[in-house]
Amino acid sequence: MNEAGTNRRTFVKAAAAGLGLSAVRFPARAAVPPSDRIRMGFIGLGGQGTGRLNQFMKHPDVEAVAVCDLDKNHLDRAVAAVEKQQNHKPETFHDFRKLIERKDIDAVMIATPDHWHALPTVIACQAGKDVFVEKPLAFSIGEGRLMVDAAHKHGRITQMGNHIHNDLPNYRRVVELVRSGMLGKIDRVYCSLRSGEKSIGKPADTAPPPEFDYDFWLGPAPKRAYNPNRSHYNYRYFWDYSGGVSIDFWCHYIDVAYWALDLQAPKTVSAGGGRWIADDNAETPDTFEALYEFPALVLTWTVHPNGRPGYDHMGSNVIFEGTQATLVTNYGKHEVWVNGKQEENFTPPAQTIPDSPGHVREFLDSIKSRKRTTCDIEYGFRVTKAGLLGNIAFRSGEKINWDDQHERITGGSRANRLVTRRYRKPWKLA
């Protein structure tokens, strides 16, 4: 998270993957006694992955039995964390497929770079593991579809790691308020990310460090010379691996709009911008504007180091503009405005959405109950898809007309080549 927190008078009155891996099925874990543990493997242990590992280990029914990373420094750090918190040494893996082959693992956590989300997820589903995978769900729309299909086919419990959905109660209250009708009809939504982007510099290409398997890290992505900016945290600024800070934070902010308005896929998407502020070797834009047309609704997505002008005190935010009032929210709080003035004495609607046990806890409980999570792979794909379409519109320079039923761009557009990706051999996903 990069933000600490987040009406007209009538408003107040109104108040399939390959590489020769065989599929292994495991029985569903229903009504597991409290003494039983959920045995987990952790794949990808950079900053985000290590943070997730520590979050999972706070739950007494989780046993971290295996860890996997391509950087020995990350792996050593993860082993030390498990030894400190759980008093045992987890098995270590270089190849995620070997970790997934362990028959005693119930679930995996995947916190790899975006271009590595699909393969471990699909293979884990085939092997009967439940999956917690970080946002954005997939690098491409085609991969996301295969991930959803694999989870459904093999009956797996899944959760996309979009923790704002469950870990802060504010979004629940916003969804209730929007759905109550107190704002009137919502026809415009503005999403603004104050990215705070700075230059990542222009280091020269060099040999990868000896503790890091760069070729395996590239995986299905094109072969490139090693550059310090192309891996670990800065990978997100290169099209081969991700879609910039825009797709990195997209799910966190757009989630509340999708949730409150039950948005499906946009009809059209257009985008513009560039890397106009930072002077470095990154590829993705630091200034970005996308316009989404939904039925009876337009949504704009702004990315800029200073965000979108207006409601500056709220930092990065989402604005619901209704016929009766305007609501602006960030992660932690929301405000209602009427005729340019903030309303402070309105009565919010009754609570209708139950409080969450927490994003990680919800996943663990669902492993035991076999009930789907609230931010599962299907919902995660629906949210992620629109963010990916924004990047496709930007990269192609086209206005995208989207056929969601067939998950393709209509009109013979060459941009369809960006809907999925060609994998570098020998990697394949089918």
N, C-alpha and C positions, 0 to 999 in steps of 0.2 A: 504494500500500500504506500502511496506517496502523499496521502492526505490524512490528517488526524480526524477530522470529523466532516459531516456534510454540512382585493378580491371584491372585488366589488361587494357592496353591502349585502347583496342577496346571499353571498357565500356564508357570511356570519349567521344569517338568519336560517339558512338551510342546514347549517351545522352537519478371413481366408488366406491365409499367408503361407509362404513357402519355405524353401531351403531345407526340405526333406524332414521337417519336424512332424512327428506323429501326434495325433490328437489324443488327449487323455481326459476322461470325464471323471468328475468327483461327485458324490452325492450331495444334495443340498443339506446345509447345516441349519436345521430348524430346532428351536427350543434347546439350545446348547446350555448346559448347566453353568452357573457362574464360575465354577472352578476351572472350566475349560478355557484354553487360550486360543486366540486367533494367531496362527503362525504366518508371518509375513516376510516377503522379500522386498528389498528396496533397490530400485534401478535408477541410477542417476543421482549423484550425491554432491553436486555443487552447492552453492549457497541455498537455493530453494529446496533442493532435495534433502540436505542436512537439516534444514529447519523442519521439514515435514517428518523426517525420521524422529526428531526429538518430540514433535507433537504427538505422533503415534505412540511413542514409548511412555508418555504420561498416562496412558490408559492401562490399567493393571491386567487386562485380558489380552494384551498384545505382546507377542514374543517376536522380536526381530531376529530371525534365524539366519538370514542371508543378506548380503549387501553386494552391489555391483557398480563398478565405475571404470572408466578407461583412463583415469588419472590416478596414479598410485597415491598421491597426496590426499585426494578426496577420499579414497578408500581407507587409508590409514586413519584419517580423522573420524570416519564413520565407525570403524571398529572400536576406536577409543571411546566414542560416545556410547556405544552399546555396552561395552565392558563396564563403563562407569555407572550407567543407569540400570543395567539388568544383570550384571555380574556373570556374564558369559561372553565367549568370543563367537561372533557370527561367522559362518562360512563366507569366504570372499570369492567373488567371481569377476572375471574380465569380460566374459561373453554372457549377455543376458539370457541367451537361449539355454545355457547350462543351468542357470538359476531356476528358470521356469520348469525345467525337467524334474526338479525335486518334487516327488509325489506328496510330501508332507506339508507343502506350502499351500495355505488356503487363499491368500490374496497377495497382490503385488501393488506397490506404489511406484509410479513412473514419473520422474521429474527430469527427464532428458530434455535437450533442446527440441524445439517444435518439429524439426524434420525427422526426429526419432520417436515421435509419439505413436505413430500408427503400427509399425511392425511389432514392438513388444506388446501392445494392447491386443492385437489380433491373435498373436501366438499364445498369449496368456489365456485369452478366452477359449481358444481351441484346446488348451491343456486343462481346462476346468478351474481356472483361477478367477476370483473376483478382482476387479481392477479399479484403482484410484489413479487417475491420470491428470496431470496438470493442464491448466488452460494456457493458450487456446487449445481446443480439443485436438485439432489436426493442423498440419502444414497446408493441406489442400482439401478442397471439397470432395474430390474423389476418394481420398484417404478416409475422410470422416464418414462417408457413406459405408465403406467397408468395415470400419470400426463398429458402427452401429449394427450392421448386419451380423457381424461376428458375435457381439454381445447378445443379441436376440436369439440367434441360432443355438448358442450354447447355454442359454439361460443364466447369464452371469449378472451379478450385482455390480453396478458401476457408480462412480462419482467423479465428476470433473472438478479439479481443484480450484474452484472459484469461491474461495472461502467467505467473501463478503456476503454471499447469498444466505449463509446460515450463522456466521459468527458475530454479526452486528444486527440488533433488532430493528434498526431504523428503516431498512428497506421494507420490512413487513408492514410497518405503520404507513409508509408511503403507498404501498400497493392497496391497502385497505382504503385509504383516503381517495385515491384515484378511482377505484372501483365503486366507491359509495355514490358517485355522481355529484359530489359537492363542488367540484371544480367546473362542472358543466361538461360539455362535449370537448374532448381533447382532439385538436386537429394539427397541432405542431408540437414537436419535441426537439429540444436543443441539447446536445451532449458536448461538453467541453472538457478536454484534458489539458491541464496545465503541466506540460511534460517536464519542464526544467532541463531540457536537453542541453548538453554541452559537448564540445569537441572531444572526440576520442583519439585525436591525433592521427599521425600518418607513419606508423612504424614500418620499417622495411621488412620484406619477406625474409624468412630465416628458416633454419632447421627447427622442427618441433623439439620441445624439451624431452629428455630421455624417459621421463616418468609418464609421458602422455602418448597414447596410441592414436595419432592423428588420422591415419588412414581409416581405421575402424570408426572413429568419430565421424568422419565424413559420411561413411555408410552409403545410403542411396543417393546422396547429393553428388554433384559433379566433382571431379578431381580438381583441386586447386592447390597452389603453393601455400605452405603454411605462413600465416601472418598472425601475430599475437592478438590482433583484433577479431580474428575470425572464429575464435573458440571461447569457451566459458561465457562470462556475462555478455560480452559484446557481440556474440553470434547473432543476436536479434537485429542488428543493423545491416544484415546482408540477406539479399533475397534468396540465396541458396538454402537458408536454414530457417528463416522466419519472415516476419512482415513489419519489423520496426516496432517502435514504442506504441504505435497505433494498435496493432493487433495484440501487443503485450497487455495493454490495459483495457482493450475493447470489452471483454467479457465482464470485467468488474463494474463498468459504468452502464453499459447497455442492458445489463441483466435486469435492472429495476424497470426499465421501459418495456422490455419483452414480457416480464412477469406481470406488471400491472395492466398492460393493454392486450395481453395474449397475442402478441405479434407473431406472425408466421414469416414467410419469406417476402422480401421487397419485390415490387414489380420492375422497377428501374433503379439503377445506381449510376451516378456520375461522380467524378472526383478530380481534384487538381491539387497542386502544391509542388514542393521540391525540397532539396536540402540546401536551403538558402542562407542559413544562419551559421551553422557549424562548418568549420574548415577542417576536414578530416578525410579519411578514406572510406567512410561509411557510404552505403548505397540508399538506404531508406529515407524518406522525407522527414525533415524536422518541422515543416509547415505543411499542413494537410487539411483539406476540407472535402467532405463527402456528403452528397445529398441522396437520400433514400426516399423513394415514393412507395408508400403502402396504400392499400385501399382506404380512402378518406383520411389520410394522414401523411404528412411529410416529416422526416427526421433528418437533422443535420448532425454531423460528427466533425468536431474541430480539434485538431492537435496543434499546439504551438507552445513554445517555452513559457509564454505568458497566458495561455488559454484564450478563451473567447471573452471580449469585453462585456461587462455587465455582471452584476452579482459577484464582484471581485472578492468580497469578504468570504465567499463560500468556496474559493479555490476551484479545483476541478469539480464539475457539477453536472446535473441533469435537470432540465427545466421542462415541466409539463404546462403547456399553455392551453387553458380551457376557456369556454365562453363566459364562465362566472368568476374564475380566479386563476391565478398562476401559482404553481408550486415549484420550488427549487430545492434540490436535495444534493447532499454529498454523502460520503459513507456514514457519517455519524449523526447528522441532524437534517431537518427540513424546515422550510419556511413557506408561508402562504402570503401572497401579495395580491392586493386589489387596488386598481387605479394608481399604481406606483407607490403604494404604502403597504408596509408589512402589517398583517393582521396577527395580533397576539392573544386575542380573547375569544377564539372560536372553540367550539366543542368538537373534538375529533370523533369520527365514527367509532362504534364499538369494535373491539378486537374480534376478528374472525379467523385470523391465521395463527395457529398455535405457535408458541415459542419453540425455538430449535434447541436440541441438545448440544449443538455445535456441529460444524461441518465434518470433522473427522469422526466424531461420535456417531453421527447419523449413519455414516458408511459402515462403521463397525456393527451397529445395531441391525442394520439391514442385512449384513452377512448372516446374522443369526436368524432373523425373522423371514428373510427372503422377500421382503417388501421393497419396492423400488425406492431409491432416494429422490430427493426433490431437485437435485442438480445432476441427474444421471447422464449417461452418454448420449441419449436421444435429445434431451433438452440442451445439453452442452453443444451438440452439433447444430441444432437450430439457431442458437445464439452465435456460435462461431462462424457459421456459414455467411452471414451478412457482413461480418468484418472482413472475411476473405474476399467477398465480392467487391468491397470498397477498394481493396488493394489491386484486384484485377482491373477495375475501371481505371485506376490511376496508372498502372503499368501499361495498359493497352492504349490509353488515351481515348477510349470509346465510352459512350453512354451505353450501359449494359441493360439489355432487356432480358429478364430472367424467367425461364420456364422451370418452376420448381418441381412440377410433377416429374419431369424428365431430367432435372438437374443439369440444364444446359442453357447456354446463351443463344438466343434466337437470332435470325437474320443472317446466318452464314458468317458470323463474327469470327475473326481469327483469335479473339480472346479466349475461345473455348480451349485452346491449348494450355491455358493457365488454370483450368478447372481441376485438373489433376496433374501429376508429374510423371516423367519417365525416370525410372530408377536406374542408377548406375549398377552394372553387373558386378557381382553375382546376386545382388539383392533384388528381391521381387515381392510383390504383395498382390495376391489375387484371390 
